[in-house]
Amino acid sequence: MRTSYLITTLSILILSCGQPEARKPIVRKTSSFMSESIERNKLLTRAENELLLKKMEEDSSRVYLNSEYGFWYYYDRKGESDAPRPEKGDEVRFSYEILDLGGDVIFSKAETGTVDYSVDRQELISGLQDGIKLMREGEKVTFLFPSHKAYGYTGSDRINPNQPLIYKVELIQVNKLTENEKN
């Protein structure tokens, strides 16, 4: 009896120990989320650009320039043509205020103060990073930034998500650094 019990147990163990079967890959259909997100962003960008273009049309007394970085700007005060423009690593000092498209002040110059900034080495909204590099020392420029060049989807305490903004910036000083000082 004991032998038959042993043979039965061994038979079960041998039969149950087959070759391991490879797991089949999980087939996932590509999500439509990414496509939908791209379409939403295109619509949002188009709507913001229409708002900004309307703002510029209403202000026909100014000459707006279209930057290669995806925003518009005009000069309130033009600097000397031989004044330096900041480059990566240079130290600059600037002041600014932020307005909504209706012209209401969101953050005043008194609130933002004077900012010391190492070009492209410190965090700023991308529009301001790019805009400062277009300026010369002593210039005052007004920038119209679509939300993706400002605070984007997140907004901030006084800035709504997806809100296009107006920045009035004065570049007070540009301290050009040598290559050794930049490194």
Buried (B, 14 or more C-beta within 10 A) or exposed (E): EEEEEEEEEEEEEEEEEEEEEEEEEEEEEEEEEEEEEEEEEEEBBEEBBEBBEEBBEEEEEEEBEEBEBBBBBBBEEEBEEEBBBBEEBBBBBBBBBBBBBEEEBBBEBEEBEEBEBBBBEEEBBBBBBBBBBBBBBBBBBBBBBBBBBBBBEEBBEEBEEBBBBBBBBBBBBBBBBEEEEBE
